[in-house]
């Protein structure tokens, strides 16, 4: 396409432009059409006042949105966060400032909404660092050879009752379990109305030969204490031996015995020899119960990216696992209102973070601050990579320990 005088100018999405806007997004991700129920769901979840489009004449050439989320931070507080989503740029308009213009407008909007955080999952990890997003959580994936790996479960597991349920019929009970887990792990978003439907989304066109979504719930003393949602992909060897795959979609439990009962159930499903696990926390319980971790082929990948839109409010919203009193020199060219020195003081009971003229003791950019914010990435490790500078001896270790979380942060699903 020949160059023009085109200047990207994002504007708020109008409802009657959604189809064209969403079509631009789908094309940016390869152009594969979605099932009608999936398209309808994302249309219903779109917040038009928080969605942006860039237009070149009559053509939509850029898309972005921001869901309203509340995300758990260390200490258990739920902090308002903009869930950045549906970001796409037409291939005809690459390297013309479309993405930068949307990120600029979006972060200005997030600040005006009073939301101290912006979060996202990245289709390509290299994209968002320049806008101040840091990789803050990690996902665990595995291909477990259940035919050769044994699972050792804790006492009390046999007392847990399991039963099949239709996924839709068990939805409220599963959501209650999920909601009870949210305060205990940083990175988990509280489910907003409508988001429970995402967990049931199961278009036949995307099953890849697997069954429809199935659900099992765990009970103790008549109360639902856990659930697993999964599919089974049958397969057979040339000689006729079964070696199907269980594809785990979602699992949550309120106690170790219930969790172990669900994992054991998935391990033992007839005619299967593989359990495929995706997007799990890095401290998942089965890692400590298996007889051979190598045959589980564990792998890690980046999960949630965090951007501090308001440094003072964000750092004041979480707690710190040891007392901390440190002056941070923050570099943030993209959100210059964050730049400068901030004194952070806090402990397990609360924190404050205020502007200061005192000498800086640690220097880092907004990207590193976002990576460390949920407690899953240590400031010490970032310093070893040259991304954090210690200006007062001892300040780095003190802050790194304080920023940590006893429970690794985890994003249970994308958005």
Secondary structure as the mmCIF struct_conf table of DSSP 4:
data_model
#
loop_
_struct_conf.conf_type_id
_struct_conf.id
_struct_conf.beg_label_comp_id
_struct_conf.beg_label_asym_id
_struct_conf.beg_label_seq_id
_struct_conf.end_label_comp_id
_struct_conf.end_label_asym_id
_struct_conf.end_label_seq_id
BEND BEND1 UNK A 5 UNK A 5
STRN STRN1 UNK A 11 UNK A 12
HELX_LH_PP_P HELX_LH_PP_P1 UNK A 13 UNK A 14
HELX_RH_3T_P HELX_RH_3T_P1 UNK A 15 UNK A 17
HELX_RH_AL_P HELX_RH_AL_P1 UNK A 18 UNK A 28
TURN_TY1_P TURN_TY1_P1 UNK A 29 UNK A 30
HELX_LH_PP_P HELX_LH_PP_P2 UNK A 32 UNK A 35
HELX_RH_AL_P HELX_RH_AL_P2 UNK A 36 UNK A 45
HELX_RH_3T_P HELX_RH_3T_P2 UNK A 48 UNK A 50
STRN STRN2 UNK A 52 UNK A 56
TURN_TY1_P TURN_TY1_P2 UNK A 57 UNK A 58
STRN STRN3 UNK A 59 UNK A 72
TURN_TY1_P TURN_TY1_P3 UNK A 74 UNK A 75
BEND BEND2 UNK A 76 UNK A 76
STRN STRN4 UNK A 78 UNK A 89
HELX_RH_3T_P HELX_RH_3T_P3 UNK A 91 UNK A 93
TURN_TY1_P TURN_TY1_P4 UNK A 94 UNK A 95
BEND BEND3 UNK A 96 UNK A 97
HELX_RH_AL_P HELX_RH_AL_P3 UNK A 98 UNK A 112
TURN_TY1_P TURN_TY1_P5 UNK A 113 UNK A 114
STRN STRN5 UNK A 117 UNK A 120
BEND BEND4 UNK A 123 UNK A 124
TURN_TY1_P TURN_TY1_P6 UNK A 125 UNK A 126
BEND BEND5 UNK A 127 UNK A 128
HELX_RH_3T_P HELX_RH_3T_P4 UNK A 129 UNK A 131
TURN_TY1_P TURN_TY1_P7 UNK A 132 UNK A 132
STRN STRN6 UNK A 134 UNK A 135
STRN STRN7 UNK A 138 UNK A 145
TURN_TY1_P TURN_TY1_P8 UNK A 146 UNK A 148
STRN STRN8 UNK A 151 UNK A 151
HELX_LH_PP_P HELX_LH_PP_P3 UNK A 152 UNK A 154
TURN_TY1_P TURN_TY1_P9 UNK A 155 UNK A 156
HELX_RH_3T_P HELX_RH_3T_P5 UNK A 157 UNK A 159
STRN STRN9 UNK A 161 UNK A 165
TURN_TY1_P TURN_TY1_P10 UNK A 167 UNK A 170
HELX_RH_AL_P HELX_RH_AL_P4 UNK A 171 UNK A 182
TURN_TY1_P TURN_TY1_P11 UNK A 183 UNK A 184
BEND BEND6 UNK A 185 UNK A 185
TURN_TY1_P TURN_TY1_P12 UNK A 186 UNK A 187
HELX_LH_PP_P HELX_LH_PP_P4 UNK A 188 UNK A 188
STRN STRN10 UNK A 189 UNK A 189
HELX_LH_PP_P HELX_LH_PP_P5 UNK A 190 UNK A 192
TURN_TY1_P TURN_TY1_P13 UNK A 193 UNK A 194
HELX_RH_3T_P HELX_RH_3T_P6 UNK A 195 UNK A 200
HELX_RH_3T_P HELX_RH_3T_P7 UNK A 204 UNK A 206
BEND BEND7 UNK A 207 UNK A 207
TURN_TY1_P TURN_TY1_P14 UNK A 208 UNK A 209
HELX_LH_PP_P HELX_LH_PP_P6 UNK A 210 UNK A 211
BEND BEND8 UNK A 212 UNK A 212
HELX_LH_PP_P HELX_LH_PP_P7 UNK A 213 UNK A 213
STRN STRN11 UNK A 214 UNK A 220
TURN_TY1_P TURN_TY1_P15 UNK A 221 UNK A 222
STRN STRN12 UNK A 223 UNK A 233
STRN STRN13 UNK A 236 UNK A 236
TURN_TY1_P TURN_TY1_P16 UNK A 238 UNK A 239
BEND BEND9 UNK A 240 UNK A 240
STRN STRN14 UNK A 242 UNK A 242
STRN STRN15 UNK A 244 UNK A 253
BEND BEND10 UNK A 254 UNK A 255
HELX_RH_AL_P HELX_RH_AL_P5 UNK A 256 UNK A 267
TURN_TY1_P TURN_TY1_P17 UNK A 268 UNK A 268
TURN_TY1_P TURN_TY1_P18 UNK A 270 UNK A 271
STRN STRN16 UNK A 272 UNK A 280
TURN_TY1_P TURN_TY1_P19 UNK A 282 UNK A 283
HELX_RH_3T_P HELX_RH_3T_P8 UNK A 285 UNK A 288
TURN_TY1_P TURN_TY1_P20 UNK A 289 UNK A 289
STRN STRN17 UNK A 290 UNK A 290
BEND BEND11 UNK A 291 UNK A 291
HELX_RH_3T_P HELX_RH_3T_P9 UNK A 293 UNK A 296
TURN_TY1_P TURN_TY1_P21 UNK A 297 UNK A 297
STRN STRN18 UNK A 299 UNK A 302
STRN STRN19 UNK A 305 UNK A 308
BEND BEND12 UNK A 309 UNK A 310
HELX_RH_AL_P HELX_RH_AL_P6 UNK A 311 UNK A 317
BEND BEND13 UNK A 318 UNK A 318
BEND BEND14 UNK A 321 UNK A 322
STRN STRN20 UNK A 324 UNK A 331
BEND BEND15 UNK A 333 UNK A 333
TURN_TY1_P TURN_TY1_P22 UNK A 334 UNK A 335
HELX_RH_3T_P HELX_RH_3T_P10 UNK A 336 UNK A 338
STRN STRN21 UNK A 340 UNK A 346
BEND BEND16 UNK A 348 UNK A 349
STRN STRN22 UNK A 351 UNK A 355
BEND BEND17 UNK A 358 UNK A 358
HELX_LH_PP_P HELX_LH_PP_P8 UNK A 359 UNK A 360
BEND BEND18 UNK A 361 UNK A 361
STRN STRN23 UNK A 362 UNK A 365
HELX_RH_AL_P HELX_RH_AL_P7 UNK A 366 UNK A 372
TURN_TY1_P TURN_TY1_P23 UNK A 373 UNK A 374
BEND BEND19 UNK A 375 UNK A 377
HELX_RH_AL_P HELX_RH_AL_P8 UNK A 379 UNK A 384
TURN_TY1_P TURN_TY1_P24 UNK A 385 UNK A 386
BEND BEND20 UNK A 387 UNK A 387
STRN STRN24 UNK A 388 UNK A 390
BEND BEND21 UNK A 391 UNK A 392
TURN_TY1_P TURN_TY1_P25 UNK A 393 UNK A 394
HELX_RH_AL_P HELX_RH_AL_P9 UNK A 395 UNK A 403
BEND BEND22 UNK A 406 UNK A 407
BEND BEND23 UNK A 413 UNK A 413
#
